[in-house]
Amino acid sequence: MENNKPENVEEINLSEVLQVRRDKLKNLQESGNDPYKISKYNVTHHSDEIKNNFEDLEGKQVCVAGRIMSKRIMGKASFMHLQDQNGRIQVYVKRDDVGVDDYKLFKTYDMGDIVGIEGFVFKTKTEEVSIHAEKIVLLSKSLQVLPEKYHGLKDIDLRYRQRYVDLIVNPEVKEAFLTRTKALKALRNYLDNLGFLEVETPILNTIAGGANARPFITHHNTLDIPMYLRIANELYLKRLIVGGFDKVYEMGRMFRNEGMDMKHNPEYTAIELYQAYADYKDMMEITENVISHMAEVATGSMKVNYQGTEIDFTPPWKRMTMEECVLEHTGVDFSKIDTDEDALAIAREKGIEITPGMRRGEVINAFFEEFGEDKLIQPTFITHHPVEVSPLAKRNVEDPRRTDRFEAFANKWELANAFSELNDPIDQRGRFEDQERKRKLGDDEAFEMDEDFLNALEVGLPPTGGLGIGIDRVIMLLTNSPSIRDVLLFPTMKPIGKKDEENQDL
């Protein structure tokens, strides 16, 4: 006969506890005290307001609401700690003040239950600011068991999956997200004060353009066409510059169907901004000023400690060309290497992976990624990327093989990408055609031809500077978070039950 009983005592005990909570709820409902029939509770104060303003509030009536995090029953009087969005506060519950019936109900309440407390503010003999309850009402019954106080919710995977529990039992987790909010407000305020206009562009696209990345593909039933979640909003924002908006920005989710690790999530937050009659040097100034401003507003300093390393965002940041960086760390001087053949030969000599159709500029970029990128700890601008890896950037006048582009790095990570925008429609068509060549060679991240964008360029795009910043990586640095999942409230997770061999390092 099959045994359907739980395999161990812990499971049996947990099952019993969960049943007890359900039984308590049933008893409440049958006695006319169904918490789920309560739709509103008038909160007048929060825990931190009361503790920070005790002198003004002593003896005065307050109404607070939150979750029971601890409870100590002592006969006719009890203490509990209530946790709201701003912290915790002690509550003194006395039978003679709340009434015999309500006190009897209170004694049945469990950790995790949500209650409303009405009473007056006082200090205990140990000088702890508290609330003397005169009325207590159950607002929601917790049918699950919270992790116990001292061990808490430590399983990293479970914390990400059940962020709501993580925020309850590990309230310090909130600090990263409060810092994130401060930083994003500072970012928006900075750009607004410069006269930029915040706009919204489509998330569903008929062409996945604006970046080298693999898109998520969906299907529009009515139109019977494939559509793509955006990998970038660049091409739409530049259309707005064509249309006469001189300064625009958009901050929002981007989606890339790529691998996951400690600094990559399939959906992430980025900001892109574009300014007419500006160039990449103007974008450089905005980048170092806005990120340092975000750091100062959110953390109180332009210097942050990330995993034991101090990173100083104070402007100005170091500047070096990609070729200079490669020369410094490999000794290879690409200013003296002019042909694809010679570049490929030195690549083979140095162990660089050769891909189909690879050219000199792509070799330079591969050298930088292999030998230079992981040396960039302090904020650094790497400038003048090769044309072959910069299909939307304007050529450098002095050396047309280069572009007027930069990437900003810190802690070895790319934080921002910017350039003087390519506004020559003939050159842009040629770049798209080269991207199509790469797609035919097997590069599924290469751009598609975008005829409407080319039409917009033919209408006329003024000289324009453009900038994109990866918000989540910046926030990781500002909050000393080791994984991007620590700064996303609900990161992408593999369904429970599937092996996660590929992403074990997350």
Buried (B, 14 or more C-beta within 10 A) or exposed (E): EEEEEEEEEEEEEBEEEEEEBEEBBEEBBEEEBBBEEEEEBEBEBBBBBBBBBBEEBEEEEBBBBBBBBEBEEEEEBBBBBBBBEBBBBBBBBBBEBBBEEBBEBBEEBBBBBBBBBBBBBBEEEEEEBBBBBBEBBBBBBBBEEBBEEEEBBEEEEBBBBBBEBBBBBBBEBBEBBEBBEBBBEBBBEBBEEBEBBEEEBEBEBBBBBBBBBBBBEEEEEEEEEEBBBBBBBBBBBBBBBBEEBBBBBBBBEBBBBBEBEBBBBBBBBBBBBBBBEBBBBBBBBBBBBBBBBBBBBBBEEBBBEBEEEEBBBEBEBEBBBBBBBBBEBBEBEBEEBEEBEBBBEBBEEBEBEEEEBBBBBBBBBBBBBBBBBEEBBBBBBBBBBBBBBBBBBBBBEEBEBBBBBBBBBBBEBBBBBBBBBBBEBEBBBEBBEBBBEBBEEEBEBBBBBBEEBBEBBEEEBBBBBBBBBBBBBBBBBBBBBEBBBBBBBEBBBBEEEEEEEEBEEB
